[in-house]
């Protein structure tokens, strides 16, 4: 399942939720706060860099358009 929230990409891998966004993205923090209040365990993708990470073959396999 994939959910896009205005500049964010949240991907479910089984029970693990990963949010693909930069560490300084204010909308990412809003999503993390909402997830915490809802009891959903969401992790911020490590070393995500917009324009670099979202163009890698691994990311394009998840999201062929490479958009976040």
DOPA-164430 format. One record per residue (C-alpha): x, y, z; residue in three letters; residue number from 1; chain. Coordinates in Angstrom, 1 decimal, always signed. Layout:
REM DOPA-164430
<x = X; y = Y; z = Z; marmar = ala; marba = NUM; numar = A>
...
END
This chain:
REM DOPA-164430
<x = +0.0; y = +0.0; z = +0.0; marmar = unk; marba = 1; numar = A>
<x = +1.3; y = +3.5; z = -0.8; marmar = unk; marba = 2; numar = A>
<x = +0.0; y = +6.8; z = +0.5; marmar = unk; marba = 3; numar = A>
<x = +1.2; y = +10.2; z = -0.8; marmar = unk; marba = 4; numar = A>
<x = +0.7; y = +13.2; z = +1.4; marmar = unk; marba = 5; numar = A>
<x = +1.7; y = +16.5; z = -0.2; marmar = unk; marba = 6; numar = A>
<x = +5.4; y = +15.9; z = -0.8; marmar = unk; marba = 7; numar = A>
<x = +5.6; y = +12.7; z = +1.3; marmar = unk; marba = 8; numar = A>
<x = +5.6; y = +9.1; z = +0.5; marmar = unk; marba = 9; numar = A>
<x = +4.7; y = +6.4; z = +3.1; marmar = unk; marba = 10; numar = A>
<x = +5.3; y = +2.8; z = +2.1; marmar = unk; marba = 11; numar = A>
<x = +4.0; y = -0.3; z = +3.9; marmar = unk; marba = 12; numar = A>
<x = +6.3; y = -3.3; z = +3.9; marmar = unk; marba = 13; numar = A>
<x = +4.4; y = -5.8; z = +6.0; marmar = unk; marba = 14; numar = A>
<x = +4.1; y = -4.2; z = +9.4; marmar = unk; marba = 15; numar = A>
<x = +7.0; y = -1.8; z = +8.8; marmar = unk; marba = 16; numar = A>
<x = +6.0; y = +1.7; z = +7.7; marmar = unk; marba = 17; numar = A>
<x = +8.7; y = +3.9; z = +6.1; marmar = unk; marba = 18; numar = A>
<x = +8.2; y = +7.6; z = +5.4; marmar = unk; marba = 19; numar = A>
<x = +10.3; y = +8.9; z = +2.5; marmar = unk; marba = 20; numar = A>
<x = +11.0; y = +12.6; z = +3.2; marmar = unk; marba = 21; numar = A>
<x = +13.8; y = +14.8; z = +4.1; marmar = unk; marba = 22; numar = A>
<x = +14.7; y = +15.3; z = +7.8; marmar = unk; marba = 23; numar = A>
<x = +13.8; y = +19.0; z = +7.6; marmar = unk; marba = 24; numar = A>
<x = +10.4; y = +18.5; z = +5.9; marmar = unk; marba = 25; numar = A>
<x = +7.8; y = +20.0; z = +8.2; marmar = unk; marba = 26; numar = A>
<x = +5.0; y = +17.9; z = +6.6; marmar = unk; marba = 27; numar = A>
<x = +7.0; y = +14.8; z = +7.4; marmar = unk; marba = 28; numar = A>
<x = +7.0; y = +15.8; z = +11.1; marmar = unk; marba = 29; numar = A>
<x = +3.3; y = +16.4; z = +11.0; marmar = unk; marba = 30; numar = A>
<x = +2.8; y = +12.9; z = +9.6; marmar = unk; marba = 31; numar = A>
<x = +5.1; y = +11.4; z = +12.3; marmar = unk; marba = 32; numar = A>
<x = +3.2; y = +13.2; z = +15.0; marmar = unk; marba = 33; numar = A>
<x = -0.2; y = +12.1; z = +13.7; marmar = unk; marba = 34; numar = A>
<x = +1.1; y = +8.5; z = +13.4; marmar = unk; marba = 35; numar = A>
<x = +2.4; y = +8.6; z = +17.0; marmar = unk; marba = 36; numar = A>
<x = -0.9; y = +9.8; z = +18.3; marmar = unk; marba = 37; numar = A>
<x = -2.7; y = +7.1; z = +16.3; marmar = unk; marba = 38; numar = A>
<x = -0.4; y = +4.4; z = +17.6; marmar = unk; marba = 39; numar = A>
<x = +1.2; y = +3.6; z = +14.2; marmar = unk; marba = 40; numar = A>
<x = +4.9; y = +2.9; z = +14.1; marmar = unk; marba = 41; numar = A>
<x = +6.4; y = +4.9; z = +11.3; marmar = unk; marba = 42; numar = A>
<x = +10.1; y = +5.3; z = +10.6; marmar = unk; marba = 43; numar = A>
<x = +11.7; y = +8.2; z = +8.6; marmar = unk; marba = 44; numar = A>
<x = +13.8; y = +6.8; z = +5.8; marmar = unk; marba = 45; numar = A>
<x = +17.5; y = +7.2; z = +6.7; marmar = unk; marba = 46; numar = A>
<x = +19.7; y = +9.3; z = +4.5; marmar = unk; marba = 47; numar = A>
<x = +16.9; y = +10.4; z = +2.2; marmar = unk; marba = 48; numar = A>
<x = +17.9; y = +13.2; z = -0.1; marmar = unk; marba = 49; numar = A>
<x = +15.4; y = +14.7; z = -2.4; marmar = unk; marba = 50; numar = A>
<x = +16.5; y = +14.5; z = -6.1; marmar = unk; marba = 51; numar = A>
<x = +19.1; y = +11.9; z = -5.3; marmar = unk; marba = 52; numar = A>
<x = +17.6; y = +9.0; z = -3.3; marmar = unk; marba = 53; numar = A>
<x = +14.3; y = +9.1; z = -5.2; marmar = unk; marba = 54; numar = A>
<x = +16.2; y = +8.6; z = -8.5; marmar = unk; marba = 55; numar = A>
<x = +17.9; y = +5.4; z = -7.4; marmar = unk; marba = 56; numar = A>
<x = +16.9; y = +2.0; z = -9.0; marmar = unk; marba = 57; numar = A>
<x = +15.7; y = +0.7; z = -5.6; marmar = unk; marba = 58; numar = A>
<x = +13.3; y = +3.7; z = -5.1; marmar = unk; marba = 59; numar = A>
<x = +12.2; y = +3.6; z = -8.8; marmar = unk; marba = 60; numar = A>
<x = +11.3; y = +0.0; z = -8.3; marmar = unk; marba = 61; numar = A>
<x = +8.8; y = +1.0; z = -5.5; marmar = unk; marba = 62; numar = A>
<x = +7.7; y = +4.1; z = -7.4; marmar = unk; marba = 63; numar = A>
<x = +8.4; y = +4.2; z = -11.1; marmar = unk; marba = 64; numar = A>
<x = +7.7; y = +7.9; z = -11.5; marmar = unk; marba = 65; numar = A>
<x = +10.3; y = +8.7; z = -8.8; marmar = unk; marba = 66; numar = A>
<x = +8.0; y = +11.3; z = -7.3; marmar = unk; marba = 67; numar = A>
<x = +7.7; y = +12.0; z = -3.6; marmar = unk; marba = 68; numar = A>
END
